[in-house]
Each structure stands twice: as structure tokens, then as C-alpha cells.
Amino acid sequence: MRNRRTKFYIIISIVLLCVSALIYSLFYFNMIRPLAEKSDNLMQEVEIYEKQVTKLKKQKNELDEEPLSEITLQVPIEKTPDTVLRQLEEHAKKTNVNIIALETKEENDDVGEKEASERNIEQMEYEIEITATNLTATHSFLEAILKAERFFTIEAVEIEQQGEQVEAVLTVVAYYMEAEE
């Protein structure tokens, strides 16, 4: 009798152990593993964005070190928004980016107004909505803007990726010399 009871407890223990192992494995493969993969993907994205920020900071530092006379050569004497639009369209075409919408607005910031007024430099802000087939094309477009003949600064970038399609809204500032009166 005692031997039978011991066998019964052993069988019950083995069955409970198997059921708990089954429940744990189901929980692991359905809950923990997908969350771990998602976490790894997010960490990779964060690393990519951190590298981009570091690269942009480095470019900003290089730009700060660039002599003012070289920058002044990139600032035209006239406002010429049509030239700006043409340059943006050329860069978009070269980098396989589509410009969906473009809005211009006068820049009325008080920041740096005294310094800009001493040099008679005005600025025009452009908000550009673009689409691209991948992030590389978007990155190439941003690089092309920064390396353009005309001096541009990129003030804001909002990127949204859905599958392979990338949509972005850029705030770009173009500078020109104010005509002296």
C-alpha cells in the first residue's frame, strides 16, 4: 500500500513538473522572447540615432570652425526663394526623395537678432515634407542640403518609418544678405 502511494505521488509530481514546464515554455515563447527581440530592435535603433546625433554634433563643430568668409560666400545677396526651391528639388531628385509639400515663412526669432542685424543677414524658414524609399535616401538628402552651394541649416527633423517607406518633415533655414537701404 505504501509502495503504491509513493508511486502515485511520484507520478503526480512528474505530471505537475511536465505541466509547469509546458506552461513556462509557452509563456517564454509567447511573451518573453518577443519582448526581448523588440527590446533588442529598439536598442539597435537607439544606437543608430545616437550615432547620427554624434555625427551631426561633429558636423556642427566643423561648421563652427569654418571661417566666416567661406560661409559668407554661401549667403547670396538677394532673397531668391525660387533658387532655393530649385536647389532643394535638385537634391531631392539626386537622392531619390520626393518633396510632397513645401511651406515658407519669415523667420522672426529674437535669438541672434542683434548679431544678424549687424551683418545684415536675414533668414527664410522652409518646412519641407518628404517621402523616401528608405532611411539611406533621407540621410543622403539631409547631407546634400548641408553640403549645398547655398548655406542652409537644418533646424528640425521629424522622421516616421512605416515598413520601407520613410516620411519626414524638415525645417530648413536659408540665409541671404539684406539689401541696405
C-alpha positions as CSV (number, residue, x, y, z in Angstrom):
1,M,0.0,0.0,0.0
2,R,2.7,2.4,0.9
3,N,4.7,1.5,-2.2
4,R,1.6,2.3,-4.3
5,R,1.1,5.6,-2.6
6,T,4.7,6.5,-3.2
7,K,4.4,5.7,-6.9
8,F,1.2,7.7,-7.1
9,Y,3.0,10.8,-5.6
10,I,5.9,10.3,-7.9
11,I,3.6,10.1,-11.0
12,I,1.7,13.2,-9.8
13,S,5.0,15.1,-9.2
14,I,6.2,14.2,-12.7
15,V,2.9,15.2,-14.3
16,L,2.9,18.5,-12.4
17,L,6.6,19.1,-13.4
18,C,5.8,18.4,-17.1
19,V,2.7,20.7,-17.0
20,S,4.7,23.5,-15.3
21,A,7.5,23.1,-17.8
22,L,4.9,23.3,-20.6
23,I,3.3,26.4,-19.2
24,Y,6.7,28.0,-18.7
25,S,7.8,27.2,-22.3
26,L,4.6,28.6,-23.7
27,F,4.9,31.7,-21.6
28,Y,8.5,32.2,-22.7
29,F,7.9,31.7,-26.4
30,N,4.7,33.8,-26.5
31,M,5.6,36.6,-24.1
32,I,9.2,36.9,-23.0
33,R,11.0,36.1,-26.3
34,P,9.1,38.6,-28.5
35,L,9.6,41.3,-25.9
36,A,13.3,40.6,-25.8
37,E,13.5,40.8,-29.6
38,K,11.6,44.0,-29.6
39,S,13.9,45.4,-26.9
40,D,16.9,44.4,-29.0
41,N,15.5,46.1,-32.0
42,L,14.8,49.3,-30.1
43,M,18.3,49.3,-28.7
44,Q,19.7,49.0,-32.2
45,E,17.5,51.9,-33.3
46,V,18.7,54.0,-30.3
47,E,22.4,53.2,-31.2
48,I,21.7,54.4,-34.8
49,Y,20.1,57.6,-33.6
50,E,23.0,58.2,-31.1
51,K,25.5,57.7,-33.9
52,Q,23.5,60.2,-36.0
53,V,23.5,62.8,-33.2
54,T,27.2,62.3,-32.6
55,K,27.8,62.8,-36.3
56,L,25.6,65.9,-36.5
57,K,27.4,67.4,-33.5
58,K,30.7,66.7,-35.1
59,Q,29.5,68.4,-38.3
60,K,28.2,71.3,-36.3
61,N,31.6,71.7,-34.6
62,E,33.3,71.6,-38.0
63,L,30.9,74.2,-39.3
64,D,31.6,76.4,-36.2
65,E,35.3,76.1,-37.1
66,E,34.7,77.0,-40.7
67,P,35.9,80.6,-41.4
68,L,33.2,83.2,-41.6
69,S,34.4,84.3,-45.0
70,E,33.7,80.9,-46.5
71,I,30.2,80.9,-45.0
72,T,29.6,84.4,-46.3
73,L,30.3,83.3,-49.8
74,Q,27.4,80.8,-49.4
75,V,25.0,83.5,-48.5
76,P,23.6,85.3,-51.5
77,I,22.8,89.0,-51.7
78,E,19.2,88.5,-52.7
79,K,16.4,86.5,-51.1
80,T,15.7,84.4,-54.3
81,P,13.3,81.7,-52.9
82,D,13.0,80.3,-56.4
83,T,16.7,79.4,-56.4
84,V,16.3,77.7,-53.0
85,L,13.4,75.7,-54.3
86,R,15.3,74.7,-57.4
87,Q,18.3,73.6,-55.3
88,L,16.1,71.6,-53.0
89,E,14.3,69.9,-55.9
90,E,17.7,69.0,-57.5
91,H,19.0,67.5,-54.3
92,A,15.7,65.6,-53.9
93,K,16.0,64.2,-57.4
94,K,19.6,63.2,-56.9
95,T,18.9,61.3,-53.7
96,N,15.6,59.7,-54.8
97,V,13.5,61.7,-52.4
98,N,10.1,63.1,-53.2
99,I,9.1,66.5,-51.9
100,I,5.4,66.3,-51.0
101,A,4.9,69.8,-49.6
102,L,7.0,72.9,-49.1
103,E,5.9,75.9,-47.0
104,T,7.9,79.1,-46.5
105,K,7.6,81.5,-43.6
106,E,9.5,84.5,-42.5
107,E,11.9,83.9,-39.6
108,N,11.1,86.2,-36.7
109,D,13.3,84.8,-33.9
110,D,14.8,87.2,-31.4
111,V,17.7,84.8,-30.9
112,G,20.8,86.2,-32.5
113,E,18.8,89.1,-34.0
114,K,21.4,91.7,-32.9
115,E,24.3,89.7,-34.4
116,A,22.3,89.1,-37.6
117,S,21.3,92.8,-37.9
118,E,25.0,93.9,-37.6
119,R,25.9,91.8,-40.6
120,N,22.6,92.4,-42.5
121,I,21.9,88.7,-42.7
122,E,18.3,87.6,-43.0
123,Q,16.8,84.1,-43.0
124,M,13.9,82.3,-44.5
125,E,12.5,79.2,-43.0
126,Y,11.2,76.4,-45.1
127,E,9.2,73.4,-43.9
128,I,9.6,70.5,-46.2
129,E,7.6,67.3,-46.2
130,I,9.3,64.5,-48.0
131,T,8.9,60.8,-48.7
132,A,11.7,58.3,-49.5
133,T,12.0,54.6,-50.1
134,N,14.4,54.1,-47.2
135,L,16.4,55.9,-44.4
136,T,19.5,56.0,-46.5
137,A,17.9,58.2,-49.2
138,T,16.6,60.5,-46.4
139,H,20.0,60.7,-44.9
140,S,21.6,61.4,-48.3
141,F,19.1,64.2,-48.8
142,L,20.0,65.8,-45.5
143,E,23.7,65.5,-46.3
144,A,23.1,67.1,-49.7
145,I,21.3,70.1,-48.1
146,L,24.2,70.6,-45.6
147,K,26.8,70.4,-48.4
148,A,24.8,72.7,-50.8
149,E,26.3,75.7,-52.5
150,R,23.9,77.9,-50.6
151,F,24.2,78.0,-46.8
152,F,21.4,76.0,-45.1
153,T,20.9,75.0,-41.5
154,I,18.5,72.1,-40.6
155,E,16.6,73.3,-37.6
156,A,14.3,70.3,-37.0
157,V,13.8,66.8,-38.4
158,E,10.8,64.5,-37.7
159,I,11.1,61.1,-39.3
160,E,8.5,58.4,-39.4
161,Q,9.1,55.0,-40.9
162,Q,6.4,52.6,-42.0
163,G,7.9,49.4,-43.3
164,E,10.3,50.5,-46.0
165,Q,8.6,53.9,-46.7
166,V,10.0,56.9,-44.8
167,E,8.2,60.1,-44.3
168,A,9.9,63.2,-42.9
169,V,9.2,66.8,-42.1
170,L,12.2,69.0,-42.2
171,T,12.6,72.6,-41.0
172,V,15.4,74.2,-43.1
173,V,16.6,77.8,-42.9
174,A,18.2,79.5,-45.9
175,Y,20.1,82.8,-45.4
176,Y,20.6,85.9,-47.5
177,M,22.0,89.3,-47.2
178,E,19.6,92.1,-46.6
179,A,19.7,94.9,-49.1
180,E,21.0,98.0,-47.5
181,E,18.7,101.0,-47.8
